[in-house]
Structure formats: structure tokens, C-alpha cells
Amino acid sequence: MAGPEAWSIERAAAIIDAHRETEGAALPILHALQAAFGHVPREAIPLVAEALNLTRAEVHGIASFYHDFRHAPPGRHVLRLCRAEACQAMGAEALAAAARARLGVEWHETTADGAVTLEPVFCLGLCAVAPSGMLDGAPLGRLDPPALDAALEGMR
């Protein structure tokens, strides 16, 4: 899996231009920017606003409203833990506390060594194997602290 590209105004402009005629273009553009750069760079907000004839505040509002958009580059690995009701009923809160303690971060933070970003997600559709999560896009089910430790060790 290739890592994110370095910020480039030229690359951002090309991404914006490729999606600007799409209906409801703001979300596809923001998703494409995040796919390219690993996050929605602050510098891209005025470019998107100008291209779509929106204010910077409107574009910032869209980018900050949706939890899936990152405002800083992620770590080399992204751990998402489900926060929905089925997972909560099966111990997700204790799992989240164990993950935050093991990694030494809070939600939306990255470990000091840049290895792991911890993100909450509100339903992965893995309710039958709750509590669940994803590590670099790979689903994890029936998680408990030892299983989470094993998954984190396996990524190294």
C-alpha cells in the first residue's frame, strides 16, 4: 500500500478539476484530496471554495462535519474501533480504554513514533462479531485487549 503524496498545489488543483463537474462535488473532491494526501490539507480549503463558488467557511464546515475527514496526516497504520451500540453492548468501551492506554493516545491522535492513528467509527457492519474494528482496512472481530495487542504486534 503506497503512502500519501506530499502536498502539491498542482496535484490538488488537478484533483479538484477532475471532480468539479460532479453533482455535489464538494464531498467527492474532499474524499479524493484525502485519498491523495492522507488528509484534507488546510491549504486545499480555499482552492475547493474557489472552484465550487463556495465560501471557505462552507468548505471548512463540510470537512469538519464529517468524521471521516482527517485534518492532519495519519500514522503509518490506522486503527478504527467501532463505537456503535452493538459493539458497546459487547465491551467496546473497555476495548477502547485498553487501546488508548496501550497506544498512549486519545481518539484522532497518532502515537509519538508516527506508527498508529486511533479513530472511532460508528458502525462497521460487523455487529455479529462485536466488538469490532479495522486495522489498515482489514476487519477485526471479537476483539478484546489480548486480540487487539496481537493485531497491533502483527502489523510491525
Order of alpha helices (4+ residues) and beta strands (2+ residues): alpha-alpha-alpha-alpha-beta-alpha-alpha-beta-beta-beta-beta-alpha
